[in-house]
């Protein structure tokens, strides 16, 4: 893995903190099995498009997600 600083002049401590975050995220993604529950945001789920509320006088009350 290569990280390149393209702007600014970070201190060694700032670089170490940023690298720790990137490594922790990479490790979490690597240990999560494919298709595991909770890996996808409900708002990004394409299946919710089929369950959009119908229009009408009280439609605003049915816009809360998830049901």
GROMACS elastic network, one bead per residue, 0.5 to 0.9 nm:
[ bonds ]
;  ai    aj funct       b0    kb
    3    19     6  0.81637   500
    5     8     6  0.73172   500
    5     9     6  0.79872   500
    5    10     6  0.81758   500
    7    10     6  0.88707   500
   10    13     6  0.79197   500
   10    14     6  0.57766   500
   10    15     6  0.63153   500
   11    14     6  0.51644   500
   11    15     6  0.63287   500
   11    16     6  0.86242   500
   12    15     6  0.50977   500
   12    16     6  0.61048   500
   12    17     6  0.86403   500
   13    16     6  0.50448   500
   13    17     6  0.61923   500
   13    18     6  0.86670   500
   14    17     6  0.51169   500
   14    18     6  0.62046   500
   14    19     6  0.85580   500
   15    18     6  0.51511   500
   15    19     6  0.60474   500
   15    20     6  0.85107   500
   16    19     6  0.51193   500
   16    20     6  0.60739   500
   16    21     6  0.87156   500
   17    20     6  0.51159   500
   17    21     6  0.63960   500
   17    22     6  0.87996   500
   18    21     6  0.52410   500
   18    22     6  0.63311   500
   18    23     6  0.86654   500
   19    22     6  0.50794   500
   19    23     6  0.60236   500
   19    24     6  0.84556   500
   20    23     6  0.51561   500
   20    24     6  0.60036   500
   20    25     6  0.85611   500
   21    24     6  0.51462   500
   21    25     6  0.61789   500
   21    26     6  0.85834   500
   22    25     6  0.52385   500
   22    26     6  0.61584   500
   22    27     6  0.86164   500
   23    26     6  0.50439   500
   23    27     6  0.60679   500
   23    28     6  0.85653   500
   24    27     6  0.51086   500
   24    28     6  0.61606   500
   24    29     6  0.86693   500
   25    28     6  0.50860   500
   25    29     6  0.62119   500
   25    30     6  0.85432   500
   26    29     6  0.51994   500
   26    30     6  0.60759   500
   26    31     6  0.87035   500
   27    30     6  0.50276   500
   27    31     6  0.62107   500
   27    32     6  0.86749   500
   28    31     6  0.53531   500
   28    32     6  0.62600   500
   29    32     6  0.53143   500
   29    33     6  0.83032   500
   30    33     6  0.77703   500
   32    35     6  0.85455   500
   32    36     6  0.68560   500
   32    39     6  0.85256   500
   33    36     6  0.56265   500
   34    39     6  0.87925   500
   35    38     6  0.87931   500
   35    39     6  0.73798   500
   35    40     6  0.89937   500
   36    39     6  0.60819   500
   36    40     6  0.88273   500
   37    40     6  0.75871   500
   38    41     6  0.72027   500
   38    42     6  0.85816   500
   40    43     6  0.84982   500
   40    44     6  0.70143   500
   40    45     6  0.69940   500
   41    44     6  0.53083   500
   41    45     6  0.65470   500
   42    45     6  0.51980   500
   42    46     6  0.87553   500
   42    48     6  0.79765   500
   42    65     6  0.84101   500
   42    66     6  0.77254   500
   43    46     6  0.81418   500
   43    48     6  0.76280   500
   43    65     6  0.80284   500
   43    66     6  0.87261   500
   44    47     6  0.88471   500
   44    48     6  0.83095   500
   45    48     6  0.59599   500
   45    49     6  0.80634   500
   46    49     6  0.57875   500
   46    50     6  0.81336   500
   47    50     6  0.59219   500
   47    51     6  0.75502   500
   48    51     6  0.52056   500
   48    52     6  0.68463   500
   49    52     6  0.57430   500
   51    54     6  0.89723   500
   52    62     6  0.87595   500
   52    63     6  0.78131   500
   53    59     6  0.66154   500
   53    60     6  0.86778   500
   53    62     6  0.60547   500
   53    63     6  0.64756   500
   54    59     6  0.64422   500
   54    62     6  0.83755   500
   55    58     6  0.78717   500
   55    59     6  0.53382   500
   55    60     6  0.84729   500
   56    59     6  0.51473   500
   56    60     6  0.83961   500
   57    60     6  0.77887   500
   58    61     6  0.56507   500
   58    62     6  0.73147   500
   59    62     6  0.53284   500
   59    63     6  0.67744   500
   60    63     6  0.54439   500
   60    64     6  0.81845   500
   61    64     6  0.70025   500
   62    65     6  0.83277   500
   62    67     6  0.84390   500
   63    66     6  0.88530   500
   63    67     6  0.88894   500
   64    67     6  0.67668   500
